[in-house]
Amino acid sequence: MPDILIRNVSREVLSTLKQRAAANGRSLQMELHKILEEAAGEKSLDGIKLAAEIRKQLQAKMKNYSDSVDLIREDRER
């Protein structure tokens, strides 16, 4: 299996991760492995697939939807 190296992790983050690992009865390495597996899991992919399907449905309706960035900016300027 390939390895991953993450540089410049703050001491606070490392401490939090170690505490989380201890609370879950795992080593730091196993805790990080679990976090990465969950982050890359199928639930994330399901959300991406759902968003793509919604985009397709909206495009099929051929409606012009406003950009939310413009709406948020307009609201903040009030």
PDB file with SEQRES, HELIX, SHEET and CRYST1 records, atoms N, CA, C and O in Angstrom:
SEQRES   1 A   78  MET PRO ASP ILE LEU ILE ARG ASN VAL SER ARG GLU VAL          
SEQRES   2 A   78  LEU SER THR LEU LYS GLN ARG ALA ALA ALA ASN GLY ARG          
SEQRES   3 A   78  SER LEU GLN MET GLU LEU HIS LYS ILE LEU GLU GLU ALA          
SEQRES   4 A   78  ALA GLY GLU LYS SER LEU ASP GLY ILE LYS LEU ALA ALA          
SEQRES   5 A   78  GLU ILE ARG LYS GLN LEU GLN ALA LYS MET LYS ASN TYR          
SEQRES   6 A   78  SER ASP SER VAL ASP LEU ILE ARG GLU ASP ARG GLU ARG          
HELIX    1 AA1 ARG A   11  ALA A   23  1                                  13    
HELIX    2 AA2 LEU A   28  ALA A   39  1                                  12    
HELIX    3 AA3 GLU A   42  ALA A   60  1                                  19    
HELIX    4 AA4 SER A   68  ARG A   76  1                                   9    
CRYST1    1.000    1.000    1.000  90.00  90.00  90.00 P 1           1          
ATOM      1  N   MET A   1       0.838  -1.185   0.000  1.00  0.00           N  
ATOM      2  CA  MET A   1       0.000   0.000   0.000  1.00  0.00           C  
ATOM      3  C   MET A   1       0.884   1.250   0.000  1.00  0.00           C  
ATOM      4  O   MET A   1       1.952   1.258   0.613  1.00  0.00           O  
ATOM      5  N   PRO A   2       0.442   2.294  -0.680  1.00  0.00           N  
ATOM      6  CA  PRO A   2       1.202   3.536  -0.677  1.00  0.00           C  
ATOM      7  C   PRO A   2       1.105   4.243   0.675  1.00  0.00           C  
ATOM      8  O   PRO A   2       0.171   4.019   1.445  1.00  0.00           O  
ATOM      9  N   ASP A   3       2.064   5.077   0.936  1.00  0.00           N  
ATOM     10  CA  ASP A   3       2.093   5.880   2.162  1.00  0.00           C  
ATOM     11  C   ASP A   3       1.744   7.317   1.836  1.00  0.00           C  
ATOM     12  O   ASP A   3       1.900   7.768   0.701  1.00  0.00           O  
ATOM     13  N   ILE A   4       1.266   8.035   2.853  1.00  0.00           N  
ATOM     14  CA  ILE A   4       0.953   9.458   2.726  1.00  0.00           C  
ATOM     15  C   ILE A   4       1.738  10.188   3.809  1.00  0.00           C  
ATOM     16  O   ILE A   4       1.782   9.743   4.956  1.00  0.00           O  
ATOM     17  N   LEU A   5       2.349  11.292   3.451  1.00  0.00           N  
ATOM     18  CA  LEU A   5       3.071  12.124   4.397  1.00  0.00           C  
ATOM     19  C   LEU A   5       2.399  13.487   4.431  1.00  0.00           C  
ATOM     20  O   LEU A   5       2.222  14.128   3.395  1.00  0.00           O  
ATOM     21  N   ILE A   6       2.029  13.926   5.624  1.00  0.00           N  
ATOM     22  CA  ILE A   6       1.416  15.245   5.772  1.00  0.00           C  
ATOM     23  C   ILE A   6       2.353  16.090   6.621  1.00  0.00           C  
ATOM     24  O   ILE A   6       2.639  15.764   7.773  1.00  0.00           O  
ATOM     25  N   ARG A   7       2.816  17.167   6.037  1.00  0.00           N  
ATOM     26  CA  ARG A   7       3.778  18.031   6.727  1.00  0.00           C  
ATOM     27  C   ARG A   7       3.076  19.206   7.393  1.00  0.00           C  
ATOM     28  O   ARG A   7       1.952  19.560   7.037  1.00  0.00           O  
ATOM     29  N   ASN A   8       3.749  19.794   8.353  1.00  0.00           N  
ATOM     30  CA  ASN A   8       3.349  21.048   9.000  1.00  0.00           C  
ATOM     31  C   ASN A   8       1.980  20.974   9.672  1.00  0.00           C  
ATOM     32  O   ASN A   8       1.178  21.900   9.553  1.00  0.00           O  
ATOM     33  N   VAL A   9       1.715  19.891  10.365  1.00  0.00           N  
ATOM     34  CA  VAL A   9       0.488  19.774  11.154  1.00  0.00           C  
ATOM     35  C   VAL A   9       0.729  20.503  12.468  1.00  0.00           C  
ATOM     36  O   VAL A   9       1.736  20.277  13.139  1.00  0.00           O  
ATOM     37  N   SER A  10      -0.200  21.377  12.828  1.00  0.00           N  
ATOM     38  CA  SER A  10      -0.012  22.152  14.067  1.00  0.00           C  
ATOM     39  C   SER A  10      -0.056  21.224  15.276  1.00  0.00           C  
ATOM     40  O   SER A  10      -0.635  20.139  15.223  1.00  0.00           O  
ATOM     41  N   ARG A  11       0.559  21.663  16.353  1.00  0.00           N  
ATOM     42  CA  ARG A  11       0.572  20.862  17.575  1.00  0.00           C  
ATOM     43  C   ARG A  11      -0.837  20.684  18.132  1.00  0.00           C  
ATOM     44  O   ARG A  11      -1.164  19.639  18.695  1.00  0.00           O  
ATOM     45  N   GLU A  12      -1.667  21.714  17.970  1.00  0.00           N  
ATOM     46  CA  GLU A  12      -3.047  21.642  18.455  1.00  0.00           C  
ATOM     47  C   GLU A  12      -3.820  20.556  17.703  1.00  0.00           C  
ATOM     48  O   GLU A  12      -4.538  19.764  18.313  1.00  0.00           O  
ATOM     49  N   VAL A  13      -3.671  20.525  16.385  1.00  0.00           N  
ATOM     50  CA  VAL A  13      -4.363  19.516  15.576  1.00  0.00           C  
ATOM     51  C   VAL A  13      -3.850  18.121  15.933  1.00  0.00           C  
ATOM     52  O   VAL A  13      -4.642  17.193  16.099  1.00  0.00           O  
ATOM     53  N   LEU A  14      -2.558  17.974  16.051  1.00  0.00           N  
ATOM     54  CA  LEU A  14      -1.979  16.679  16.411  1.00  0.00           C  
ATOM     55  C   LEU A  14      -2.489  16.220  17.775  1.00  0.00           C  
ATOM     56  O   LEU A  14      -2.834  15.052  17.954  1.00  0.00           O  
ATOM     57  N   SER A  15      -2.536  17.132  18.722  1.00  0.00           N  
ATOM     58  CA  SER A  15      -3.030  16.801  20.054  1.00  0.00           C  
ATOM     59  C   SER A  15      -4.489  16.354  20.002  1.00  0.00           C  
ATOM     60  O   SER A  15      -4.865  15.376  20.647  1.00  0.00           O  
ATOM     61  N   THR A  16      -5.301  17.066  19.241  1.00  0.00           N  
ATOM     62  CA  THR A  16      -6.714  16.708  19.093  1.00  0.00           C  
ATOM     63  C   THR A  16      -6.867  15.335  18.462  1.00  0.00           C  
ATOM     64  O   THR A  16      -7.698  14.537  18.897  1.00  0.00           O  
ATOM     65  N   LEU A  17      -6.072  15.057  17.440  1.00  0.00           N  
ATOM     66  CA  LEU A  17      -6.134  13.749  16.780  1.00  0.00           C  
ATOM     67  C   LEU A  17      -5.703  12.628  17.723  1.00  0.00           C  
ATOM     68  O   LEU A  17      -6.299  11.551  17.723  1.00  0.00           O  
ATOM     69  N   LYS A  18      -4.686  12.877  18.511  1.00  0.00           N  
ATOM     70  CA  LYS A  18      -4.232  11.865  19.475  1.00  0.00           C  
ATOM     71  C   LYS A  18      -5.320  11.604  20.518  1.00  0.00           C  
ATOM     72  O   LYS A  18      -5.555  10.455  20.893  1.00  0.00           O  
ATOM     73  N   GLN A  19      -5.983  12.660  20.987  1.00  0.00           N  
ATOM     74  CA  GLN A  19      -7.065  12.505  21.960  1.00  0.00           C  
ATOM     75  C   GLN A  19      -8.225  11.717  21.349  1.00  0.00           C  
ATOM     76  O   GLN A  19      -8.809  10.850  21.999  1.00  0.00           O  
ATOM     77  N   ARG A  20      -8.546  12.024  20.104  1.00  0.00           N  
ATOM     78  CA  ARG A  20      -9.625  11.316  19.408  1.00  0.00           C  
ATOM     79  C   ARG A  20      -9.277   9.841  19.263  1.00  0.00           C  
ATOM     80  O   ARG A  20     -10.127   8.976  19.474  1.00  0.00           O  
ATOM     81  N   ALA A  21      -8.036   9.554  18.905  1.00  0.00           N  
ATOM     82  CA  ALA A  21      -7.600   8.169  18.754  1.00  0.00           C  
ATOM     83  C   ALA A  21      -7.711   7.422  20.085  1.00  0.00           C  
ATOM     84  O   ALA A  21      -8.206   6.296  20.136  1.00  0.00           O  
ATOM     85  N   ALA A  22      -7.254   8.054  21.139  1.00  0.00           N  
ATOM     86  CA  ALA A  22      -7.311   7.424  22.457  1.00  0.00           C  
ATOM     87  C   ALA A  22      -8.762   7.169  22.876  1.00  0.00           C  
ATOM     88  O   ALA A  22      -9.078   6.115  23.429  1.00  0.00           O  
ATOM     89  N   ALA A  23      -9.637   8.137  22.609  1.00  0.00           N  
ATOM     90  CA  ALA A  23     -11.052   7.989  22.964  1.00  0.00           C  
ATOM     91  C   ALA A  23     -11.703   6.837  22.201  1.00  0.00           C  
ATOM     92  O   ALA A  23     -12.635   6.204  22.697  1.00  0.00           O  
ATOM     93  N   ASN A  24     -11.212   6.575  21.010  1.00  0.00           N  
ATOM     94  CA  ASN A  24     -11.752   5.494  20.185  1.00  0.00           C  
ATOM     95  C   ASN A  24     -10.990   4.183  20.340  1.00  0.00           C  
ATOM     96  O   ASN A  24     -11.299   3.195  19.675  1.00  0.00           O  
ATOM     97  N   GLY A  25      -9.994   4.182  21.221  1.00  0.00           N  
ATOM     98  CA  GLY A  25      -9.228   2.956  21.471  1.00  0.00           C  
ATOM     99  C   GLY A  25      -8.353   2.539  20.309  1.00  0.00           C  
ATOM    100  O   GLY A  25      -8.111   1.350  20.098  1.00  0.00           O  
ATOM    101  N   ARG A  26      -7.874   3.530  19.546  1.00  0.00           N  
ATOM    102  CA  ARG A  26      -7.035   3.237  18.383  1.00  0.00           C  
ATOM    103  C   ARG A  26      -5.716   3.981  18.484  1.00  0.00           C  
ATOM    104  O   ARG A  26      -5.590   4.953  19.228  1.00  0.00           O  
ATOM    105  N   SER A  27      -4.739   3.511  17.727  1.00  0.00           N  
ATOM    106  CA  SER A  27      -3.482   4.246  17.604  1.00  0.00           C  
ATOM    107  C   SER A  27      -3.742   5.470  16.733  1.00  0.00           C  
ATOM    108  O   SER A  27      -4.760   5.539  16.045  1.00  0.00           O  
ATOM    109  N   LEU A  28      -2.841   6.419  16.762  1.00  0.00           N  
ATOM    110  CA  LEU A  28      -2.981   7.612  15.923  1.00  0.00           C  
ATOM    111  C   LEU A  28      -3.041   7.209  14.458  1.00  0.00           C  
ATOM    112  O   LEU A  28      -3.862   7.729  13.703  1.00  0.00           O  
ATOM    113  N   GLN A  29      -2.182   6.290  14.054  1.00  0.00           N  
ATOM    114  CA  GLN A  29      -2.170   5.846  12.661  1.00  0.00           C  
ATOM    115  C   GLN A  29      -3.500   5.220  12.266  1.00  0.00           C  
ATOM    116  O   GLN A  29      -4.018   5.503  11.185  1.00  0.00           O  
ATOM    117  N   MET A  30      -4.051   4.384  13.115  1.00  0.00           N  
ATOM    118  CA  MET A  30      -5.330   3.747  12.794  1.00  0.00           C  
ATOM    119  C   MET A  30      -6.467   4.770  12.773  1.00  0.00           C  
ATOM    120  O   MET A  30      -7.386   4.663  11.961  1.00  0.00           O  
ATOM    121  N   GLU A  31      -6.407   5.743  13.651  1.00  0.00           N  
ATOM    122  CA  GLU A  31      -7.433   6.789  13.666  1.00  0.00           C  
ATOM    123  C   GLU A  31      -7.390   7.609  12.382  1.00  0.00           C  
ATOM    124  O   GLU A  31      -8.428   7.905  11.792  1.00  0.00           O  
ATOM    125  N   LEU A  32      -6.191   7.972  11.957  1.00  0.00           N  
ATOM    126  CA  LEU A  32      -6.047   8.722  10.713  1.00  0.00           C  
ATOM    127  C   LEU A  32      -6.508   7.884   9.516  1.00  0.00           C  
ATOM    128  O   LEU A  32      -7.133   8.402   8.591  1.00  0.00           O  
ATOM    129  N   HIS A  33      -6.201   6.619   9.545  1.00  0.00           N  
ATOM    130  CA  HIS A  33      -6.635   5.707   8.482  1.00  0.00           C  
ATOM    131  C   HIS A  33      -8.160   5.692   8.408  1.00  0.00           C  
ATOM    132  O   HIS A  33      -8.732   5.758   7.320  1.00  0.00           O  
ATOM    133  N   LYS A  34      -8.816   5.603   9.565  1.00  0.00           N  
ATOM    134  CA  LYS A  34     -10.277   5.584   9.631  1.00  0.00           C  
ATOM    135  C   LYS A  34     -10.858   6.902   9.112  1.00  0.00           C  
ATOM    136  O   LYS A  34     -11.828   6.889   8.354  1.00  0.00           O  
ATOM    137  N   ILE A  35     -10.286   8.020   9.505  1.00  0.00           N  
ATOM    138  CA  ILE A  35     -10.753   9.336   9.058  1.00  0.00           C  
ATOM    139  C   ILE A  35     -10.649   9.441   7.543  1.00  0.00           C  
ATOM    140  O   ILE A  35     -11.583   9.904   6.888  1.00  0.00           O  
ATOM    141  N   LEU A  36      -9.526   9.016   6.984  1.00  0.00           N  
ATOM    142  CA  LEU A  36      -9.340   9.088   5.532  1.00  0.00           C  
ATOM    143  C   LEU A  36     -10.304   8.163   4.795  1.00  0.00           C  
ATOM    144  O   LEU A  36     -10.848   8.533   3.754  1.00  0.00           O  
ATOM    145  N   GLU A  37     -10.517   6.967   5.327  1.00  0.00           N  
ATOM    146  CA  GLU A  37     -11.468   6.040   4.700  1.00  0.00           C  
ATOM    147  C   GLU A  37     -12.872   6.626   4.671  1.00  0.00           C  
ATOM    148  O   GLU A  37     -13.575   6.530   3.665  1.00  0.00           O  
ATOM    149  N   GLU A  38     -13.273   7.233   5.780  1.00  0.00           N  
ATOM    150  CA  GLU A  38     -14.608   7.827   5.845  1.00  0.00           C  
ATOM    151  C   GLU A  38     -14.727   9.012   4.895  1.00  0.00           C  
ATOM    152  O   GLU A  38     -15.754   9.184   4.237  1.00  0.00           O  
ATOM    153  N   ALA A  39     -13.689   9.820   4.823  1.00  0.00           N  
ATOM    154  CA  ALA A  39     -13.712  11.003   3.952  1.00  0.00           C  
ATOM    155  C   ALA A  39     -13.789  10.609   2.487  1.00  0.00           C  
ATOM    156  O   ALA A  39     -14.403  11.310   1.683  1.00  0.00           O  
ATOM    157  N   ALA A  40     -13.176   9.502   2.144  1.00  0.00           N  
ATOM    158  CA  ALA A  40     -13.164   9.056   0.749  1.00  0.00           C  
ATOM    159  C   ALA A  40     -14.241   8.019   0.464  1.00  0.00           C  
ATOM    160  O   ALA A  40     -14.292   7.442  -0.622  1.00  0.00           O  
ATOM    161  N   GLY A  41     -15.099   7.789   1.449  1.00  0.00           N  
ATOM    162  CA  GLY A  41     -16.093   6.739   1.330  1.00  0.00           C  
ATOM    163  C   GLY A  41     -17.169   7.015   0.302  1.00  0.00           C  
ATOM    164  O   GLY A  41     -17.240   8.087  -0.298  1.00  0.00           O  
ATOM    165  N   GLU A  42     -17.997   6.012   0.125  1.00  0.00           N  
ATOM    166  CA  GLU A  42     -19.046   6.080  -0.881  1.00  0.00           C  
ATOM    167  C   GLU A  42     -20.103   7.107  -0.549  1.00  0.00           C  
ATOM    168  O   GLU A  42     -20.770   7.598  -1.459  1.00  0.00           O  
ATOM    169  N   LYS A  43     -20.287   7.454   0.710  1.00  0.00           N  
ATOM    170  CA  LYS A  43     -21.271   8.472   1.054  1.00  0.00           C  
ATOM    171  C   LYS A  43     -20.921   9.785   0.377  1.00  0.00           C  
ATOM    172  O   LYS A  43     -21.804  10.486  -0.117  1.00  0.00           O  
ATOM    173  N   SER A  44     -19.642  10.124   0.351  1.00  0.00           N  
ATOM    174  CA  SER A  44     -19.205  11.344  -0.327  1.00  0.00           C  
ATOM    175  C   SER A  44     -19.490  11.244  -1.816  1.00  0.00           C  
ATOM    176  O   SER A  44     -19.955  12.205  -2.429  1.00  0.00           O  
ATOM    177  N   LEU A  45     -19.211  10.087  -2.395  1.00  0.00           N  
ATOM    178  CA  LEU A  45     -19.447   9.892  -3.820  1.00  0.00           C  
ATOM    179  C   LEU A  45     -20.932   9.933  -4.145  1.00  0.00           C  
ATOM    180  O   LEU A  45     -21.321  10.415  -5.209  1.00  0.00           O  
ATOM    181  N   ASP A  46     -21.767   9.432  -3.236  1.00  0.00           N  
ATOM    182  CA  ASP A  46     -23.207   9.485  -3.454  1.00  0.00           C  
ATOM    183  C   ASP A  46     -23.676  10.931  -3.535  1.00  0.00           C  
ATOM    184  O   ASP A  46     -24.515  11.263  -4.372  1.00  0.00           O  
ATOM    185  N   GLY A  47     -23.152  11.780  -2.691  1.00  0.00           N  
ATOM    186  CA  GLY A  47     -23.505  13.197  -2.712  1.00  0.00           C  
ATOM    187  C   GLY A  47     -23.083  13.867  -4.005  1.00  0.00           C  
ATOM    188  O   GLY A  47     -23.810  14.695  -4.554  1.00  0.00           O  
ATOM    189  N   ILE A  48     -21.919  13.508  -4.482  1.00  0.00           N  
ATOM    190  CA  ILE A  48     -21.415  14.071  -5.739  1.00  0.00           C  
ATOM    191  C   ILE A  48     -22.293  13.614  -6.899  1.00  0.00           C  
ATOM    192  O   ILE A  48     -22.634  14.406  -7.777  1.00  0.00           O  
ATOM    193  N   LYS A  49     -22.655  12.342  -6.897  1.00  0.00           N  
ATOM    194  CA  LYS A  49     -23.522  11.814  -7.953  1.00  0.00           C  
ATOM    195  C   LYS A  49     -24.894  12.476  -7.914  1.00  0.00           C  
ATOM    196  O   LYS A  49     -25.458  12.801  -8.959  1.00  0.00           O  
ATOM    197  N   LEU A  50     -25.432  12.677  -6.713  1.00  0.00           N  
ATOM    198  CA  LEU A  50     -26.734  13.320  -6.569  1.00  0.00           C  
ATOM    199  C   LEU A  50     -26.689  14.754  -7.093  1.00  0.00           C  
ATOM    200  O   LEU A  50     -27.593  15.182  -7.811  1.00  0.00           O  
ATOM    201  N   ALA A  51     -25.641  15.497  -6.737  1.00  0.00           N  
ATOM    202  CA  ALA A  51     -25.494  16.874  -7.215  1.00  0.00           C  
ATOM    203  C   ALA A  51     -25.410  16.914  -8.737  1.00  0.00           C  
ATOM    204  O   ALA A  51     -25.993  17.801  -9.360  1.00  0.00           O  
ATOM    205  N   ALA A  52     -24.704  15.985  -9.337  1.00  0.00           N  
ATOM    206  CA  ALA A  52     -24.581  15.938 -10.792  1.00  0.00           C  
ATOM    207  C   ALA A  52     -25.933  15.650 -11.438  1.00  0.00           C  
ATOM    208  O   ALA A  52     -26.270  16.233 -12.469  1.00  0.00           O  
ATOM    209  N   GLU A  53     -26.697  14.761 -10.838  1.00  0.00           N  
ATOM    210  CA  GLU A  53     -28.028  14.438 -11.371  1.00  0.00           C  
ATOM    211  C   GLU A  53     -28.963  15.638 -11.275  1.00  0.00           C  
ATOM    212  O   GLU A  53     -29.723  15.912 -12.204  1.00  0.00           O  
ATOM    213  N   ILE A  54     -28.908  16.349 -10.160  1.00  0.00           N  
ATOM    214  CA  ILE A  54     -29.744  17.552 -10.008  1.00  0.00           C  
ATOM    215  C   ILE A  54     -29.359  18.596 -11.043  1.00  0.00           C  
ATOM    216  O   ILE A  54     -30.227  19.239 -11.634  1.00  0.00           O  
ATOM    217  N   ARG A  55     -28.048  18.769 -11.266  1.00  0.00           N  
ATOM    218  CA  ARG A  55     -27.589  19.718 -12.287  1.00  0.00           C  
ATOM    219  C   ARG A  55     -28.144  19.356 -13.659  1.00  0.00           C  
ATOM    220  O   ARG A  55     -28.599  20.223 -14.405  1.00  0.00           O  
ATOM    221  N   LYS A  56     -28.101  18.057 -13.986  1.00  0.00           N  
ATOM    222  CA  LYS A  56     -28.615  17.592 -15.281  1.00  0.00           C  
ATOM    223  C   LYS A  56     -30.108  17.899 -15.410  1.00  0.00           C  
ATOM    224  O   LYS A  56     -30.565  18.344 -16.463  1.00  0.00           O  
ATOM    225  N   GLN A  57     -30.855  17.661 -14.350  1.00  0.00           N  
ATOM    226  CA  GLN A  57     -32.293  17.911 -14.379  1.00  0.00           C  
ATOM    227  C   GLN A  57     -32.588  19.402 -14.559  1.00  0.00           C  
ATOM    228  O   GLN A  57     -33.490  19.772 -15.309  1.00  0.00           O  
ATOM    229  N   LEU A  58     -31.831  20.248 -13.874  1.00  0.00           N  
ATOM    230  CA  LEU A  58     -32.041  21.692 -14.011  1.00  0.00           C  
ATOM    231  C   LEU A  58     -31.679  22.173 -15.410  1.00  0.00           C  
ATOM    232  O   LEU A  58     -32.371  23.019 -15.976  1.00  0.00           O  
ATOM    233  N   GLN A  59     -30.603  21.640 -15.965  1.00  0.00           N  
ATOM    234  CA  GLN A  59     -30.204  22.031 -17.319  1.00  0.00           C  
ATOM    235  C   GLN A  59     -31.233  21.563 -18.344  1.00  0.00           C  
ATOM    236  O   GLN A  59     -31.460  22.239 -19.347  1.00  0.00           O  
ATOM    237  N   ALA A  60     -31.853  20.417 -18.101  1.00  0.00           N  
ATOM    238  CA  ALA A  60     -32.853  19.889 -19.026  1.00  0.00           C  
ATOM    239  C   ALA A  60     -34.094  20.786 -19.076  1.00  0.00           C  
ATOM    240  O   ALA A  60     -34.786  20.831 -20.092  1.00  0.00           O  
ATOM    241  N   LYS A  61     -34.372  21.492 -17.987  1.00  0.00           N  
ATOM    242  CA  LYS A  61     -35.522  22.399 -17.944  1.00  0.00           C  
ATOM    243  C   LYS A  61     -35.258  23.682 -18.719  1.00  0.00           C  
ATOM    244  O   LYS A  61     -36.178  24.454 -18.993  1.00  0.00           O  
ATOM    245  N   MET A  62     -33.985  23.906 -19.074  1.00  0.00           N  
ATOM    246  CA  MET A  62     -33.569  25.065 -19.873  1.00  0.00           C  
ATOM    247  C   MET A  62     -33.950  26.387 -19.211  1.00  0.00           C  
ATOM    248  O   MET A  62     -34.227  27.369 -19.900  1.00  0.00           O  
ATOM    249  N   LYS A  63     -33.966  26.416 -17.891  1.00  0.00           N  
ATOM    250  CA  LYS A  63     -34.243  27.660 -17.177  1.00  0.00           C  
ATOM    251  C   LYS A  63     -32.934  28.343 -16.855  1.00  0.00           C  
ATOM    252  O   LYS A  63     -31.889  27.699 -16.757  1.00  0.00           O  
ATOM    253  N   ASN A  64     -32.997  29.643 -16.691  1.00  0.00           N  
ATOM    254  CA  ASN A  64     -31.819  30.427 -16.344  1.00  0.00           C  
ATOM    255  C   ASN A  64     -31.887  30.741 -14.852  1.00  0.00           C  
ATOM    256  O   ASN A  64     -32.753  31.494 -14.407  1.00  0.00           O  
ATOM    257  N   TYR A  65     -30.986  30.171 -14.100  1.00  0.00           N  
ATOM    258  CA  TYR A  65     -30.949  30.380 -12.660  1.00  0.00           C  
ATOM    259  C   TYR A  65     -29.873  31.402 -12.334  1.00  0.00           C  
ATOM    260  O   TYR A  65     -28.796  31.397 -12.930  1.00  0.00           O  
ATOM    261  N   SER A  66     -30.175  32.286 -11.375  1.00  0.00           N  
ATOM    262  CA  SER A  66     -29.208  33.311 -11.000  1.00  0.00           C  
ATOM    263  C   SER A  66     -28.061  32.689 -10.212  1.00  0.00           C  
ATOM    264  O   SER A  66     -28.197  31.625  -9.607  1.00  0.00           O  
ATOM    265  N   ASP A  67     -26.940  33.378 -10.237  1.00  0.00           N  
ATOM    266  CA  ASP A  67     -25.766  32.929  -9.496  1.00  0.00           C  
ATOM    267  C   ASP A  67     -25.936  33.339  -8.040  1.00  0.00           C  
ATOM    268  O   ASP A  67     -26.170  34.514  -7.757  1.00  0.00           O  
ATOM    269  N   SER A  68     -25.823  32.406  -7.123  1.00  0.00           N  
ATOM    270  CA  SER A  68     -26.025  32.706  -5.705  1.00  0.00           C  
ATOM    271  C   SER A  68     -24.996  33.702  -5.182  1.00  0.00           C  
ATOM    272  O   SER A  68     -25.270  34.414  -4.215  1.00  0.00           O  
ATOM    273  N   VAL A  69     -23.832  33.766  -5.794  1.00  0.00           N  
ATOM    274  CA  VAL A  69     -22.809  34.724  -5.364  1.00  0.00           C  
ATOM    275  C   VAL A  69     -23.344  36.139  -5.509  1.00  0.00           C  
ATOM    276  O   VAL A  69     -23.168  36.969  -4.617  1.00  0.00           O  
ATOM    277  N   ASP A  70     -23.998  36.417  -6.633  1.00  0.00           N  
ATOM    278  CA  ASP A  70     -24.558  37.746  -6.851  1.00  0.00           C  
ATOM    279  C   ASP A  70     -25.648  38.058  -5.833  1.00  0.00           C  
ATOM    280  O   ASP A  70     -25.738  39.184  -5.344  1.00  0.00           O  
ATOM    281  N   LEU A  71     -26.464  37.084  -5.516  1.00  0.00           N  
ATOM    282  CA  LEU A  71     -27.525  37.271  -4.525  1.00  0.00           C  
ATOM    283  C   LEU A  71     -26.969  37.541  -3.143  1.00  0.00           C  
ATOM    284  O   LEU A  71     -27.465  38.414  -2.431  1.00  0.00           O  
ATOM    285  N   ILE A  72     -25.943  36.798  -2.757  1.00  0.00           N  
ATOM    286  CA  ILE A  72     -25.327  36.987  -1.437  1.00  0.00           C  
ATOM    287  C   ILE A  72     -24.662  38.359  -1.361  1.00  0.00           C  
ATOM    288  O   ILE A  72     -24.789  39.052  -0.352  1.00  0.00           O  
ATOM    289  N   ARG A  73     -23.965  38.751  -2.405  1.00  0.00           N  
ATOM    290  CA  ARG A  73     -23.314  40.057  -2.436  1.00  0.00           C  
ATOM    291  C   ARG A  73     -24.359  41.182  -2.328  1.00  0.00           C  
ATOM    292  O   ARG A  73     -24.166  42.151  -1.594  1.00  0.00           O  
ATOM    293  N   GLU A  74     -25.444  41.038  -3.055  1.00  0.00           N  
ATOM    294  CA  GLU A  74     -26.521  42.033  -3.016  1.00  0.00           C  
ATOM    295  C   GLU A  74     -27.099  42.134  -1.612  1.00  0.00           C  
ATOM    296  O   GLU A  74     -27.350  43.234  -1.120  1.00  0.00           O  
ATOM    297  N   ASP A  75     -27.312  40.987  -0.962  1.00  0.00           N  
ATOM    298  CA  ASP A  75     -27.857  40.979   0.379  1.00  0.00           C  
ATOM    299  C   ASP A  75     -26.910  41.640   1.372  1.00  0.00           C  
ATOM    300  O   ASP A  75     -27.360  42.361   2.262  1.00  0.00           O  
ATOM    301  N   ARG A  76     -25.628  41.411   1.239  1.00  0.00           N  
ATOM    302  CA  ARG A  76     -24.634  41.993   2.166  1.00  0.00           C  
ATOM    303  C   ARG A  76     -24.516  43.502   2.006  1.00  0.00           C  
ATOM    304  O   ARG A  76     -24.191  44.212   2.958  1.00  0.00           O  
ATOM    305  N   GLU A  77     -24.776  43.977   0.819  1.00  0.00           N  
ATOM    306  CA  GLU A  77     -24.624  45.416   0.550  1.00  0.00           C  
ATOM    307  C   GLU A  77     -25.810  46.232   1.069  1.00  0.00           C  
ATOM    308  O   GLU A  77     -25.758  47.462   1.049  1.00  0.00           O  
ATOM    309  N   ARG A  78     -26.865  45.584   1.528  1.00  0.00           N  
ATOM    310  CA  ARG A  78     -28.022  46.309   2.048  1.00  0.00           C  
ATOM    311  C   ARG A  78     -27.740  46.940   3.369  1.00  0.00           C  
ATOM    312  O   ARG A  78     -28.615  47.588   3.943  1.00  0.00           O  
TER     313      ARG A  78                                                      
END                                                                             
